[in-house]
Amino acid sequence: MLEVSDLHVRYGKVSAVTNIGLTVQPGRITLVLGANGAGKSTTLRTIAGLVQPTSGKIVLDGESLVGLKANRVVGRGISLVPEGRQVFASLTVAENLRIGGYTSTKEKREKNTELAYELFPILRERKDGPAGLLSGGEQQMLAFGRGLMSDPKYIMMDEPSMGLAPAIVDTVMGSVREIADRGLGVLMVEQNAEAGLRVADDVVVVNRGESVYSGSVEEARSHSSVVLAFLGEAALEA
Ligand SMILES: Nc1ncnc2c1ncn2[C@@H]1O[C@H](COP(=O)(O)OP(=O)(O)OP(=O)(O)O)[C@@H](O)[C@H]1O
C-alpha cells in the first residue's frame, strides 16, 4: 500500500500543499479531484521524488520514500505519467518506450514493451515512426506505456484525459482500469471528474492544498457536496 499523510510542500514562500493524506491499494484506482492550483500535481511530483516535502509521510509497503531522489523512487516501484505527456517528438515510439525502461532489466523491458503494445495496438503499428507524428490521444497512450516500462507496482497519472476527444478518453480510462485489474495501484489526478469516477474505486477531494474528503466512489456519489462540486446538480438527481 502507498500511504501519504499530513503532507506539506512549499515552493519558496508559496505553500502548495498544506495537509494532504491519501492511500492507494494494489489493484485499485484512487482518483484525486480538485480545482486548478489545489495542489494535485505537486502531490504527485512529491511522491515521485521530484519535489521534497517540508513535512509529512510518504510510505510504500511500510518503508518511507521521503528524501529519495526520483530515480530511486522509480526503483522502488512507483512511476509518474506527467501532465502534458512530454514524449520525445523526434525519437521513435519504440525509443520513447525504451527510455522509460532504462532502469529495468532487458527481460522486464521486453515484457513491458509487449504490455504497452497489447494495451495500445496503435503503438505497435507506429513503433518505428517519430512520436511527434502521433495524435494527442496516441501520445497519451505512449506516455502511459512509457510509465509502465519501469515495471512499477504503482503508477501515477496526471490528467490523462487533458485535451482528448471523448472517445479517446474512454480508451485511455479503459486502459487505466485494465492496469489496475492486473494488480497495479493507480493514483490518478483528473479534471474530468465524470470520466475519472467511471473507472476509479476511491476518491480524494483536495481544496487549497488540503484533502477535505476521501471515500469510495460509491460513497462520494451519495455525498451531495462532492457531487455538486464536481458533477453538477443533474448528477445528484440521476
Ligand atoms: N514550480 C512552482 N513554483 C512555484 N509555485 C508553484 C510551482 N508549481 C505549482 N505552484 C503553485 O502551487 C500551487 C499548487 O499547484 P499544483 O500545480 O500542484 O496544483 P494542481 O491542483 O495540480 O493544479 P492544476 O490542475 O492547475 O495543475 C499553486 O498555487 C501553484 O501556483
The ligand as an SDF file (V2000), in Angstrom:
LIG
                    3D

 31 33  0  0  0  0  0  0  0  0999 V2000
    7.1960   25.3080   -9.6640 N   0  0  0  0  0  0  0  0  0  0  0  0
    6.4070   26.0840   -8.9140 C   0  0  0  0  0  0  0  0  0  0  0  0
    6.8700   27.2130   -8.3140 N   0  0  0  0  0  0  0  0  0  0  0  0
    6.0590   27.9710   -7.5340 C   0  0  0  0  0  0  0  0  0  0  0  0
    4.7640   27.7140   -7.3000 N   0  0  0  0  0  0  0  0  0  0  0  0
    4.2300   26.6230   -7.8820 C   0  0  0  0  0  0  0  0  0  0  0  0
    5.0190   25.7540   -8.7270 C   0  0  0  0  0  0  0  0  0  0  0  0
    4.2160   24.7420   -9.1680 N   0  0  0  0  0  0  0  0  0  0  0  0
    2.9950   24.9840   -8.6240 C   0  0  0  0  0  0  0  0  0  0  0  0
    2.9980   26.0900   -7.8560 N   0  0  0  0  0  0  0  0  0  0  0  0
    1.8720   26.6320   -7.0750 C   0  0  0  0  0  0  0  0  0  0  0  0
    1.4830   25.6230   -6.1530 O   0  0  0  0  0  0  0  0  0  0  0  0
    0.0790   25.5550   -6.0520 C   0  0  0  0  0  0  0  0  0  0  0  0
   -0.4100   24.1570   -6.3930 C   0  0  0  0  0  0  0  0  0  0  0  0
   -0.1280   23.8830   -7.7640 O   0  0  0  0  0  0  0  0  0  0  0  0
   -0.3830   22.4530   -8.4480 P   0  0  0  0  0  0  0  0  0  0  0  0
    0.1100   22.5340   -9.8570 O   0  0  0  0  0  0  0  0  0  0  0  0
    0.1210   21.3860   -7.5900 O   0  0  0  0  0  0  0  0  0  0  0  0
   -1.9690   22.3930   -8.4530 O   0  0  0  0  0  0  0  0  0  0  0  0
   -2.9370   21.4520   -9.2700 P   0  0  0  0  0  0  0  0  0  0  0  0
   -4.0400   21.1060   -8.3340 O   0  0  0  0  0  0  0  0  0  0  0  0
   -2.1990   20.3340   -9.8800 O   0  0  0  0  0  0  0  0  0  0  0  0
   -3.4730   22.4240  -10.3790 O   0  0  0  0  0  0  0  0  0  0  0  0
   -3.5830   22.2130  -11.9580 P   0  0  0  0  0  0  0  0  0  0  0  0
   -4.7770   21.3970  -12.1450 O   0  0  0  0  0  0  0  0  0  0  0  0
   -3.7390   23.6180  -12.4520 O   0  0  0  0  0  0  0  0  0  0  0  0
   -2.2910   21.5630  -12.4040 O   0  0  0  0  0  0  0  0  0  0  0  0
   -0.4740   26.6350   -6.9580 C   0  0  0  0  0  0  0  0  0  0  0  0
   -0.7030   27.7790   -6.1670 O   0  0  0  0  0  0  0  0  0  0  0  0
    0.6470   26.8750   -7.9370 C   0  0  0  0  0  0  0  0  0  0  0  0
    0.6320   28.1970   -8.4200 O   0  0  0  0  0  0  0  0  0  0  0  0
  1  2  1  0
  2  3  1  0
  2  7  2  0
  3  4  2  0
  4  5  1  0
  5  6  2  0
  6  7  1  0
  6 10  1  0
  7  8  1  0
  8  9  2  0
  9 10  1  0
 10 11  1  0
 11 12  1  0
 11 30  1  0
 12 13  1  0
 13 14  1  0
 13 28  1  0
 14 15  1  0
 15 16  1  0
 16 17  2  0
 16 18  1  0
 16 19  1  0
 19 20  1  0
 20 21  2  0
 20 22  1  0
 20 23  1  0
 23 24  1  0
 24 25  2  0
 24 26  1  0
 24 27  1  0
 28 29  1  0
 28 30  1  0
 30 31  1  0
M  END
$$$$
